[in-house]
Amino acid sequence: MPRKQRIHYYGALYHVMAKDNNGEVVFSKDEDKLEYENVIIRYKEKYSFKLHAYCLMDNHIHLLIEVRETPLQKIM
């Protein structure tokens, strides 16, 4: 059964977690993590959300995002 769509409102905070389906390594080198940080920076500029915290681990990530006008589904 699919998840219900989130209700979007300005200032909503979301804990976003992303990982590989099999728990395998996503970031094999530090350069991979730096590139992902650059992607986050580009999306922040494009969609104007606030990133309160993030954690990049070898096999998954955590983001704490505060949305503004752009819904989370478009940011992701």
PDB file of N, CA, C and O in Angstrom:
ATOM      1  N   MET A   1       0.843  -1.170   0.000  1.00  0.00           N
ATOM      2  CA  MET A   1       0.000   0.000   0.000  1.00  0.00           C
ATOM      3  C   MET A   1       0.894   1.240   0.000  1.00  0.00           C
ATOM      4  O   MET A   1       1.796   1.346   0.831  1.00  0.00           O
ATOM      5  N   PRO A   2       0.658   2.178  -0.920  1.00  0.00           N
ATOM      6  CA  PRO A   2       1.507   3.368  -0.999  1.00  0.00           C
ATOM      7  C   PRO A   2       1.285   4.304   0.181  1.00  0.00           C
ATOM      8  O   PRO A   2       0.232   4.301   0.819  1.00  0.00           O
ATOM      9  N   ARG A   3       2.300   5.094   0.445  1.00  0.00           N
ATOM     10  CA  ARG A   3       2.245   6.062   1.533  1.00  0.00           C
ATOM     11  C   ARG A   3       1.365   7.238   1.129  1.00  0.00           C
ATOM     12  O   ARG A   3       1.342   7.621  -0.040  1.00  0.00           O
ATOM     13  N   LYS A   4       0.636   7.816   2.092  1.00  0.00           N
ATOM     14  CA  LYS A   4      -0.186   8.985   1.806  1.00  0.00           C
ATOM     15  C   LYS A   4       0.719  10.178   1.527  1.00  0.00           C
ATOM     16  O   LYS A   4       1.792  10.310   2.116  1.00  0.00           O
ATOM     17  N   GLN A   5       0.270  11.045   0.621  1.00  0.00           N
ATOM     18  CA  GLN A   5       1.044  12.220   0.271  1.00  0.00           C
ATOM     19  C   GLN A   5       1.125  13.174   1.463  1.00  0.00           C
ATOM     20  O   GLN A   5       0.144  13.367   2.182  1.00  0.00           O
ATOM     21  N   ARG A   6       2.291  13.759   1.662  1.00  0.00           N
ATOM     22  CA  ARG A   6       2.473  14.712   2.751  1.00  0.00           C
ATOM     23  C   ARG A   6       1.684  15.986   2.481  1.00  0.00           C
ATOM     24  O   ARG A   6       1.524  16.393   1.330  1.00  0.00           O
ATOM     25  N   ILE A   7       1.195  16.610   3.541  1.00  0.00           N
ATOM     26  CA  ILE A   7       0.546  17.908   3.416  1.00  0.00           C
ATOM     27  C   ILE A   7       1.643  18.959   3.461  1.00  0.00           C
ATOM     28  O   ILE A   7       2.430  19.012   4.406  1.00  0.00           O
ATOM     29  N   HIS A   8       1.687  19.789   2.437  1.00  0.00           N
ATOM     30  CA  HIS A   8       2.736  20.798   2.349  1.00  0.00           C
ATOM     31  C   HIS A   8       2.284  22.085   3.016  1.00  0.00           C
ATOM     32  O   HIS A   8       1.173  22.558   2.777  1.00  0.00           O
ATOM     33  N   TYR A   9       3.142  22.652   3.850  1.00  0.00           N
ATOM     34  CA  TYR A   9       2.928  24.000   4.363  1.00  0.00           C
ATOM     35  C   TYR A   9       4.283  24.652   4.627  1.00  0.00           C
ATOM     36  O   TYR A   9       5.257  23.976   4.958  1.00  0.00           O
ATOM     37  N   TYR A  10       4.328  25.953   4.478  1.00  0.00           N
ATOM     38  CA  TYR A  10       5.546  26.726   4.656  1.00  0.00           C
ATOM     39  C   TYR A  10       6.088  26.509   6.069  1.00  0.00           C
ATOM     40  O   TYR A  10       5.353  26.645   7.048  1.00  0.00           O
ATOM     41  N   GLY A  11       7.362  26.173   6.170  1.00  0.00           N
ATOM     42  CA  GLY A  11       8.003  25.992   7.459  1.00  0.00           C
ATOM     43  C   GLY A  11       7.965  24.580   8.012  1.00  0.00           C
ATOM     44  O   GLY A  11       8.473  24.334   9.106  1.00  0.00           O
ATOM     45  N   ALA A  12       7.376  23.649   7.279  1.00  0.00           N
ATOM     46  CA  ALA A  12       7.325  22.262   7.748  1.00  0.00           C
ATOM     47  C   ALA A  12       8.741  21.679   7.803  1.00  0.00           C
ATOM     48  O   ALA A  12       9.562  21.931   6.920  1.00  0.00           O
ATOM     49  N   LEU A  13       9.012  20.901   8.849  1.00  0.00           N
ATOM     50  CA  LEU A  13      10.297  20.228   9.007  1.00  0.00           C
ATOM     51  C   LEU A  13      10.152  18.751   8.684  1.00  0.00           C
ATOM     52  O   LEU A  13       9.187  18.108   9.097  1.00  0.00           O
ATOM     53  N   TYR A  14      11.112  18.220   7.945  1.00  0.00           N
ATOM     54  CA  TYR A  14      11.081  16.811   7.567  1.00  0.00           C
ATOM     55  C   TYR A  14      12.433  16.165   7.851  1.00  0.00           C
ATOM     56  O   TYR A  14      13.484  16.730   7.550  1.00  0.00           O
ATOM     57  N   HIS A  15      12.385  14.975   8.433  1.00  0.00           N
ATOM     58  CA  HIS A  15      13.581  14.145   8.573  1.00  0.00           C
ATOM     59  C   HIS A  15      13.567  13.215   7.363  1.00  0.00           C
ATOM     60  O   HIS A  15      12.684  12.368   7.228  1.00  0.00           O
ATOM     61  N   VAL A  16      14.546  13.382   6.494  1.00  0.00           N
ATOM     62  CA  VAL A  16      14.642  12.582   5.268  1.00  0.00           C
ATOM     63  C   VAL A  16      15.777  11.591   5.451  1.00  0.00           C
ATOM     64  O   VAL A  16      16.880  11.959   5.854  1.00  0.00           O
ATOM     65  N   MET A  17      15.497  10.339   5.152  1.00  0.00           N
ATOM     66  CA  MET A  17      16.523   9.305   5.191  1.00  0.00           C
ATOM     67  C   MET A  17      16.508   8.580   3.850  1.00  0.00           C
ATOM     68  O   MET A  17      15.446   8.244   3.325  1.00  0.00           O
ATOM     69  N   ALA A  18      17.681   8.347   3.310  1.00  0.00           N
ATOM     70  CA  ALA A  18      17.789   7.606   2.051  1.00  0.00           C
ATOM     71  C   ALA A  18      18.903   6.586   2.192  1.00  0.00           C
ATOM     72  O   ALA A  18      19.963   6.873   2.748  1.00  0.00           O
ATOM     73  N   LYS A  19      18.644   5.385   1.678  1.00  0.00           N
ATOM     74  CA  LYS A  19      19.661   4.339   1.750  1.00  0.00           C
ATOM     75  C   LYS A  19      19.471   3.363   0.595  1.00  0.00           C
ATOM     76  O   LYS A  19      18.444   3.360  -0.083  1.00  0.00           O
ATOM     77  N   ASP A  20      20.480   2.548   0.394  1.00  0.00           N
ATOM     78  CA  ASP A  20      20.423   1.491  -0.602  1.00  0.00           C
ATOM     79  C   ASP A  20      19.480   0.390  -0.109  1.00  0.00           C
ATOM     80  O   ASP A  20      19.409   0.123   1.091  1.00  0.00           O
ATOM     81  N   ASN A  21      18.771  -0.238  -1.020  1.00  0.00           N
ATOM     82  CA  ASN A  21      17.825  -1.287  -0.636  1.00  0.00           C
ATOM     83  C   ASN A  21      18.480  -2.448   0.103  1.00  0.00           C
ATOM     84  O   ASN A  21      17.862  -3.051   0.980  1.00  0.00           O
ATOM     85  N   ASN A  22      19.710  -2.761  -0.242  1.00  0.00           N
ATOM     86  CA  ASN A  22      20.384  -3.909   0.366  1.00  0.00           C
ATOM     87  C   ASN A  22      21.366  -3.507   1.468  1.00  0.00           C
ATOM     88  O   ASN A  22      22.121  -4.351   1.950  1.00  0.00           O
ATOM     89  N   GLY A  23      21.368  -2.250   1.868  1.00  0.00           N
ATOM     90  CA  GLY A  23      22.292  -1.795   2.897  1.00  0.00           C
ATOM     91  C   GLY A  23      23.731  -1.732   2.436  1.00  0.00           C
ATOM     92  O   GLY A  23      24.648  -1.723   3.257  1.00  0.00           O
ATOM     93  N   GLU A  24      23.939  -1.687   1.127  1.00  0.00           N
ATOM     94  CA  GLU A  24      25.291  -1.652   0.592  1.00  0.00           C
ATOM     95  C   GLU A  24      25.868  -0.243   0.666  1.00  0.00           C
ATOM     96  O   GLU A  24      25.141   0.722   0.901  1.00  0.00           O
ATOM     97  N   VAL A  25      27.158  -0.133   0.466  1.00  0.00           N
ATOM     98  CA  VAL A  25      27.855   1.148   0.515  1.00  0.00           C
ATOM     99  C   VAL A  25      27.404   2.030  -0.652  1.00  0.00           C
ATOM    100  O   VAL A  25      27.410   1.611  -1.809  1.00  0.00           O
ATOM    101  N   VAL A  26      27.014   3.255  -0.317  1.00  0.00           N
ATOM    102  CA  VAL A  26      26.593   4.237  -1.324  1.00  0.00           C
ATOM    103  C   VAL A  26      27.761   5.177  -1.630  1.00  0.00           C
ATOM    104  O   VAL A  26      28.014   5.512  -2.787  1.00  0.00           O
ATOM    105  N   PHE A  27      28.463   5.593  -0.586  1.00  0.00           N
ATOM    106  CA  PHE A  27      29.612   6.483  -0.733  1.00  0.00           C
ATOM    107  C   PHE A  27      30.880   5.693  -0.438  1.00  0.00           C
ATOM    108  O   PHE A  27      31.209   5.457   0.724  1.00  0.00           O
ATOM    109  N   SER A  28      31.584   5.288  -1.471  1.00  0.00           N
ATOM    110  CA  SER A  28      32.780   4.464  -1.260  1.00  0.00           C
ATOM    111  C   SER A  28      34.024   5.309  -1.000  1.00  0.00           C
ATOM    112  O   SER A  28      35.016   4.808  -0.471  1.00  0.00           O
ATOM    113  N   LYS A  29      33.976   6.604  -1.374  1.00  0.00           N
ATOM    114  CA  LYS A  29      35.128   7.493  -1.171  1.00  0.00           C
ATOM    115  C   LYS A  29      34.636   8.806  -0.573  1.00  0.00           C
ATOM    116  O   LYS A  29      33.465   9.160  -0.709  1.00  0.00           O
ATOM    117  N   ASP A  30      35.533   9.521   0.085  1.00  0.00           N
ATOM    118  CA  ASP A  30      35.184  10.839   0.628  1.00  0.00           C
ATOM    119  C   ASP A  30      34.764  11.800  -0.484  1.00  0.00           C
ATOM    120  O   ASP A  30      33.936  12.685  -0.267  1.00  0.00           O
ATOM    121  N   GLU A  31      35.336  11.622  -1.669  1.00  0.00           N
ATOM    122  CA  GLU A  31      34.978  12.472  -2.803  1.00  0.00           C
ATOM    123  C   GLU A  31      33.498  12.306  -3.173  1.00  0.00           C
ATOM    124  O   GLU A  31      32.858  13.261  -3.614  1.00  0.00           O
ATOM    125  N   ASP A  32      32.963  11.107  -2.995  1.00  0.00           N
ATOM    126  CA  ASP A  32      31.546  10.863  -3.267  1.00  0.00           C
ATOM    127  C   ASP A  32      30.669  11.685  -2.321  1.00  0.00           C
ATOM    128  O   ASP A  32      29.658  12.251  -2.738  1.00  0.00           O
ATOM    129  N   LYS A  33      31.060  11.746  -1.054  1.00  0.00           N
ATOM    130  CA  LYS A  33      30.311  12.540  -0.082  1.00  0.00           C
ATOM    131  C   LYS A  33      30.394  14.025  -0.410  1.00  0.00           C
ATOM    132  O   LYS A  33      29.401  14.742  -0.289  1.00  0.00           O
ATOM    133  N   LEU A  34      31.574  14.495  -0.825  1.00  0.00           N
ATOM    134  CA  LEU A  34      31.721  15.895  -1.212  1.00  0.00           C
ATOM    135  C   LEU A  34      30.842  16.236  -2.416  1.00  0.00           C
ATOM    136  O   LEU A  34      30.238  17.308  -2.470  1.00  0.00           O
ATOM    137  N   GLU A  35      30.778  15.326  -3.366  1.00  0.00           N
ATOM    138  CA  GLU A  35      29.922  15.561  -4.534  1.00  0.00           C
ATOM    139  C   GLU A  35      28.458  15.623  -4.121  1.00  0.00           C
ATOM    140  O   GLU A  35      27.707  16.448  -4.643  1.00  0.00           O
ATOM    141  N   TYR A  36      28.043  14.770  -3.198  1.00  0.00           N
ATOM    142  CA  TYR A  36      26.658  14.800  -2.712  1.00  0.00           C
ATOM    143  C   TYR A  36      26.381  16.118  -1.993  1.00  0.00           C
ATOM    144  O   TYR A  36      25.303  16.690  -2.148  1.00  0.00           O
ATOM    145  N   GLU A  37      27.343  16.605  -1.206  1.00  0.00           N
ATOM    146  CA  GLU A  37      27.183  17.910  -0.564  1.00  0.00           C
ATOM    147  C   GLU A  37      26.998  19.004  -1.603  1.00  0.00           C
ATOM    148  O   GLU A  37      26.193  19.914  -1.403  1.00  0.00           O
ATOM    149  N   ASN A  38      27.733  18.930  -2.712  1.00  0.00           N
ATOM    150  CA  ASN A  38      27.581  19.911  -3.797  1.00  0.00           C
ATOM    151  C   ASN A  38      26.193  19.836  -4.425  1.00  0.00           C
ATOM    152  O   ASN A  38      25.622  20.863  -4.791  1.00  0.00           O
ATOM    153  N   VAL A  39      25.656  18.642  -4.551  1.00  0.00           N
ATOM    154  CA  VAL A  39      24.298  18.475  -5.074  1.00  0.00           C
ATOM    155  C   VAL A  39      23.292  19.138  -4.130  1.00  0.00           C
ATOM    156  O   VAL A  39      22.375  19.825  -4.578  1.00  0.00           O
ATOM    157  N   ILE A  40      23.468  18.930  -2.830  1.00  0.00           N
ATOM    158  CA  ILE A  40      22.578  19.555  -1.847  1.00  0.00           C
ATOM    159  C   ILE A  40      22.638  21.078  -1.971  1.00  0.00           C
ATOM    160  O   ILE A  40      21.603  21.744  -1.947  1.00  0.00           O
ATOM    161  N   ILE A  41      23.838  21.626  -2.101  1.00  0.00           N
ATOM    162  CA  ILE A  41      24.002  23.081  -2.241  1.00  0.00           C
ATOM    163  C   ILE A  41      23.276  23.594  -3.482  1.00  0.00           C
ATOM    164  O   ILE A  41      22.588  24.612  -3.419  1.00  0.00           O
ATOM    165  N   ARG A  42      23.423  22.902  -4.598  1.00  0.00           N
ATOM    166  CA  ARG A  42      22.740  23.318  -5.836  1.00  0.00           C
ATOM    167  C   ARG A  42      21.226  23.295  -5.671  1.00  0.00           C
ATOM    168  O   ARG A  42      20.543  24.212  -6.127  1.00  0.00           O
ATOM    169  N   TYR A  43      20.693  22.258  -5.024  1.00  0.00           N
ATOM    170  CA  TYR A  43      19.244  22.164  -4.827  1.00  0.00           C
ATOM    171  C   TYR A  43      18.745  23.214  -3.842  1.00  0.00           C
ATOM    172  O   TYR A  43      17.634  23.720  -3.997  1.00  0.00           O
ATOM    173  N   LYS A  44      19.549  23.554  -2.825  1.00  0.00           N
ATOM    174  CA  LYS A  44      19.170  24.619  -1.896  1.00  0.00           C
ATOM    175  C   LYS A  44      19.029  25.943  -2.643  1.00  0.00           C
ATOM    176  O   LYS A  44      18.097  26.706  -2.386  1.00  0.00           O
ATOM    177  N   GLU A  45      19.944  26.214  -3.559  1.00  0.00           N
ATOM    178  CA  GLU A  45      19.878  27.445  -4.353  1.00  0.00           C
ATOM    179  C   GLU A  45      18.678  27.431  -5.292  1.00  0.00           C
ATOM    180  O   GLU A  45      18.031  28.458  -5.497  1.00  0.00           O
ATOM    181  N   LYS A  46      18.387  26.284  -5.852  1.00  0.00           N
ATOM    182  CA  LYS A  46      17.293  26.177  -6.819  1.00  0.00           C
ATOM    183  C   LYS A  46      15.921  26.232  -6.151  1.00  0.00           C
ATOM    184  O   LYS A  46      15.018  26.893  -6.664  1.00  0.00           O
ATOM    185  N   TYR A  47      15.747  25.544  -5.010  1.00  0.00           N
ATOM    186  CA  TYR A  47      14.423  25.407  -4.399  1.00  0.00           C
ATOM    187  C   TYR A  47      14.255  26.165  -3.079  1.00  0.00           C
ATOM    188  O   TYR A  47      13.172  26.137  -2.494  1.00  0.00           O
ATOM    189  N   SER A  48      15.288  26.828  -2.609  1.00  0.00           N
ATOM    190  CA  SER A  48      15.194  27.702  -1.436  1.00  0.00           C
ATOM    191  C   SER A  48      14.589  27.018  -0.208  1.00  0.00           C
ATOM    192  O   SER A  48      13.618  27.508   0.368  1.00  0.00           O
ATOM    193  N   PHE A  49      15.164  25.895   0.182  1.00  0.00           N
ATOM    194  CA  PHE A  49      14.776  25.257   1.437  1.00  0.00           C
ATOM    195  C   PHE A  49      15.888  25.480   2.449  1.00  0.00           C
ATOM    196  O   PHE A  49      16.998  25.863   2.079  1.00  0.00           O
ATOM    197  N   LYS A  50      15.601  25.247   3.708  1.00  0.00           N
ATOM    198  CA  LYS A  50      16.601  25.408   4.753  1.00  0.00           C
ATOM    199  C   LYS A  50      17.040  24.028   5.224  1.00  0.00           C
ATOM    200  O   LYS A  50      16.204  23.182   5.541  1.00  0.00           O
ATOM    201  N   LEU A  51      18.326  23.804   5.268  1.00  0.00           N
ATOM    202  CA  LEU A  51      18.884  22.539   5.732  1.00  0.00           C
ATOM    203  C   LEU A  51      19.413  22.762   7.147  1.00  0.00           C
ATOM    204  O   LEU A  51      20.437  23.419   7.331  1.00  0.00           O
ATOM    205  N   HIS A  52      18.718  22.218   8.143  1.00  0.00           N
ATOM    206  CA  HIS A  52      19.111  22.412   9.535  1.00  0.00           C
ATOM    207  C   HIS A  52      20.261  21.494   9.933  1.00  0.00           C
ATOM    208  O   HIS A  52      21.137  21.894  10.700  1.00  0.00           O
ATOM    209  N   ALA A  53      20.264  20.274   9.421  1.00  0.00           N
ATOM    210  CA  ALA A  53      21.310  19.308   9.773  1.00  0.00           C
ATOM    211  C   ALA A  53      21.359  18.229   8.702  1.00  0.00           C
ATOM    212  O   ALA A  53      20.376  17.968   8.008  1.00  0.00           O
ATOM    213  N   TYR A  54      22.517  17.615   8.589  1.00  0.00           N
ATOM    214  CA  TYR A  54      22.644  16.458   7.697  1.00  0.00           C
ATOM    215  C   TYR A  54      23.753  15.551   8.210  1.00  0.00           C
ATOM    216  O   TYR A  54      24.654  15.977   8.932  1.00  0.00           O
ATOM    217  N   CYS A  55      23.655  14.295   7.816  1.00  0.00           N
ATOM    218  CA  CYS A  55      24.666  13.310   8.178  1.00  0.00           C
ATOM    219  C   CYS A  55      24.816  12.361   6.994  1.00  0.00           C
ATOM    220  O   CYS A  55      23.861  11.693   6.597  1.00  0.00           O
ATOM    221  N   LEU A  56      26.014  12.308   6.437  1.00  0.00           N
ATOM    222  CA  LEU A  56      26.298  11.403   5.320  1.00  0.00           C
ATOM    223  C   LEU A  56      27.156  10.267   5.849  1.00  0.00           C
ATOM    224  O   LEU A  56      28.285  10.479   6.292  1.00  0.00           O
ATOM    225  N   MET A  57      26.616   9.072   5.800  1.00  0.00           N
ATOM    226  CA  MET A  57      27.363   7.887   6.211  1.00  0.00           C
ATOM    227  C   MET A  57      27.656   7.039   4.973  1.00  0.00           C
ATOM    228  O   MET A  57      27.125   7.306   3.895  1.00  0.00           O
ATOM    229  N   ASP A  58      28.478   6.045   5.124  1.00  0.00           N
ATOM    230  CA  ASP A  58      28.852   5.254   3.950  1.00  0.00           C
ATOM    231  C   ASP A  58      27.665   4.586   3.271  1.00  0.00           C
ATOM    232  O   ASP A  58      27.655   4.441   2.048  1.00  0.00           O
ATOM    233  N   ASN A  59      26.660   4.175   4.051  1.00  0.00           N
ATOM    234  CA  ASN A  59      25.557   3.418   3.445  1.00  0.00           C
ATOM    235  C   ASN A  59      24.199   4.118   3.490  1.00  0.00           C
ATOM    236  O   ASN A  59      23.217   3.560   3.001  1.00  0.00           O
ATOM    237  N   HIS A  60      24.112   5.338   4.068  1.00  0.00           N
ATOM    238  CA  HIS A  60      22.849   6.082   4.031  1.00  0.00           C
ATOM    239  C   HIS A  60      23.054   7.531   4.465  1.00  0.00           C
ATOM    240  O   HIS A  60      24.127   7.913   4.932  1.00  0.00           O
ATOM    241  N   ILE A  61      21.994   8.327   4.299  1.00  0.00           N
ATOM    242  CA  ILE A  61      22.051   9.745   4.651  1.00  0.00           C
ATOM    243  C   ILE A  61      20.845  10.124   5.506  1.00  0.00           C
ATOM    244  O   ILE A  61      19.804   9.469   5.475  1.00  0.00           O
ATOM    245  N   HIS A  62      21.017  11.200   6.269  1.00  0.00           N
ATOM    246  CA  HIS A  62      19.916  11.819   7.003  1.00  0.00           C
ATOM    247  C   HIS A  62      19.951  13.317   6.695  1.00  0.00           C
ATOM    248  O   HIS A  62      21.021  13.925   6.698  1.00  0.00           O
ATOM    249  N   LEU A  63      18.796  13.909   6.432  1.00  0.00           N
ATOM    250  CA  LEU A  63      18.678  15.344   6.218  1.00  0.00           C
ATOM    251  C   LEU A  63      17.538  15.864   7.078  1.00  0.00           C
ATOM    252  O   LEU A  63      16.510  15.200   7.207  1.00  0.00           O
ATOM    253  N   LEU A  64      17.706  17.048   7.671  1.00  0.00           N
ATOM    254  CA  LEU A  64      16.616  17.718   8.361  1.00  0.00           C
ATOM    255  C   LEU A  64      16.338  18.981   7.556  1.00  0.00           C
ATOM    256  O   LEU A  64      17.098  19.948   7.600  1.00  0.00           O
ATOM    257  N   ILE A  65      15.221  18.948   6.813  1.00  0.00           N
ATOM    258  CA  ILE A  65      14.890  19.991   5.848  1.00  0.00           C
ATOM    259  C   ILE A  65      13.669  20.767   6.295  1.00  0.00           C
ATOM    260  O   ILE A  65      12.665  20.187   6.708  1.00  0.00           O
ATOM    261  N   GLU A  66      13.765  22.095   6.210  1.00  0.00           N
ATOM    262  CA  GLU A  66      12.605  22.969   6.412  1.00  0.00           C
ATOM    263  C   GLU A  66      12.201  23.499   5.045  1.00  0.00           C
ATOM    264  O   GLU A  66      12.974  24.194   4.386  1.00  0.00           O
ATOM    265  N   VAL A  67      10.994  23.169   4.625  1.00  0.00           N
ATOM    266  CA  VAL A  67      10.536  23.586   3.301  1.00  0.00           C
ATOM    267  C   VAL A  67       9.946  24.989   3.369  1.00  0.00           C
ATOM    268  O   VAL A  67       9.540  25.469   4.427  1.00  0.00           O
ATOM    269  N   ARG A  68       9.914  25.616   2.221  1.00  0.00           N
ATOM    270  CA  ARG A  68       9.283  26.932   2.090  1.00  0.00           C
ATOM    271  C   ARG A  68       8.196  26.787   1.046  1.00  0.00           C
ATOM    272  O   ARG A  68       7.239  26.041   1.251  1.00  0.00           O
ATOM    273  N   GLU A  69       8.327  27.485  -0.070  1.00  0.00           N
ATOM    274  CA  GLU A  69       7.285  27.403  -1.100  1.00  0.00           C
ATOM    275  C   GLU A  69       7.277  26.066  -1.842  1.00  0.00           C
ATOM    276  O   GLU A  69       6.220  25.588  -2.255  1.00  0.00           O
ATOM    277  N   THR A  70       8.447  25.472  -2.009  1.00  0.00           N
ATOM    278  CA  THR A  70       8.570  24.230  -2.782  1.00  0.00           C
ATOM    279  C   THR A  70       8.289  23.010  -1.902  1.00  0.00           C
ATOM    280  O   THR A  70       8.904  22.863  -0.845  1.00  0.00           O
ATOM    281  N   PRO A  71       7.376  22.136  -2.319  1.00  0.00           N
ATOM    282  CA  PRO A  71       7.099  20.921  -1.535  1.00  0.00           C
ATOM    283  C   PRO A  71       8.300  19.969  -1.519  1.00  0.00           C
ATOM    284  O   PRO A  71       9.122  19.967  -2.435  1.00  0.00           O
ATOM    285  N   LEU A  72       8.379  19.172  -0.471  1.00  0.00           N
ATOM    286  CA  LEU A  72       9.481  18.231  -0.306  1.00  0.00           C
ATOM    287  C   LEU A  72       9.591  17.281  -1.489  1.00  0.00           C
ATOM    288  O   LEU A  72      10.702  16.979  -1.925  1.00  0.00           O
ATOM    289  N   GLN A  73       8.479  16.807  -2.018  1.00  0.00           N
ATOM    290  CA  GLN A  73       8.537  15.841  -3.116  1.00  0.00           C
ATOM    291  C   GLN A  73       9.246  16.417  -4.332  1.00  0.00           C
ATOM    292  O   GLN A  73       9.884  15.666  -5.071  1.00  0.00           O
ATOM    293  N   LYS A  74       9.157  17.720  -4.566  1.00  0.00           N
ATOM    294  CA  LYS A  74       9.855  18.328  -5.707  1.00  0.00           C
ATOM    295  C   LYS A  74      11.338  18.495  -5.386  1.00  0.00           C
ATOM    296  O   LYS A  74      12.184  18.309  -6.260  1.00  0.00           O
ATOM    297  N   ILE A  75      11.656  18.841  -4.149  1.00  0.00           N
ATOM    298  CA  ILE A  75      13.052  18.983  -3.743  1.00  0.00           C
ATOM    299  C   ILE A  75      13.775  17.652  -3.895  1.00  0.00           C
ATOM    300  O   ILE A  75      14.900  17.608  -4.392  1.00  0.00           O
ATOM    301  N   MET A  76      13.139  16.573  -3.472  1.00  0.00           N
ATOM    302  CA  MET A  76      13.769  15.252  -3.535  1.00  0.00           C
ATOM    303  C   MET A  76      13.763  14.700  -4.942  1.00  0.00           C
ATOM    304  O   MET A  76      14.254  13.596  -5.174  1.00  0.00           O
TER     305      MET A  76
END
